[in-house]
Amino acid sequence: MNIYIDESGSINNTLDKNSDFIITLVVPTNKKKLEYTYKRFVSNNYKILKKLDKTNKMFFNNKFHELKGSQFNKPMKQKFVKFFSKKKHFEIYYIRIKNYKLSDNFCKNTARVFNYVIRLALQYLIQNNFLEQDDIIFNSMKEMKKQKLYIF
């Protein structure tokens, strides 16, 4: 089973009290159909995506690279969610860490915090039958891009 992981924010208890760290786990249920759906979304919205990409995060040298939610406006975010939620080609799980609840000692090693949280989440998801107890292959979003399976 492949699990693709991406995060948003940073693990840091000294930031704004409303600052959260989000970890997203994407589990493809049909990788080929998911790839096709992704490509279709991009091709159907190519001109709009190009216009929204003010900082060249989605397009490099006038060529599409990847979707970046941070470049979307509200209507495009809604369109994206509506488009992908119709399809049943993946499952998505997320973890929300409220930074202000973390201790200084816990934040000293952010890699350990990240790994610990992933371990707890997987343990929970397997024990509660959301995921099969199977060989799990972790992939970063960077690896996902190499495989031409771009999600976020």
Buried (B, 14 or more C-beta within 10 A) or exposed (E): EBBBBBBEBEBBBEBEEEBBBEBBBBBBEEEEBBBEBBEEBBEEBEEBBEEBBEEEBBBEEEEBBBBBEEBBEEEBEEBBEEBBEEBEBBBEBEBEBEBBEBEEEBBEEBEEBBEEBBEEBBEEBBEEEBBEEEEEEEBEBEBBBEEEBBBB
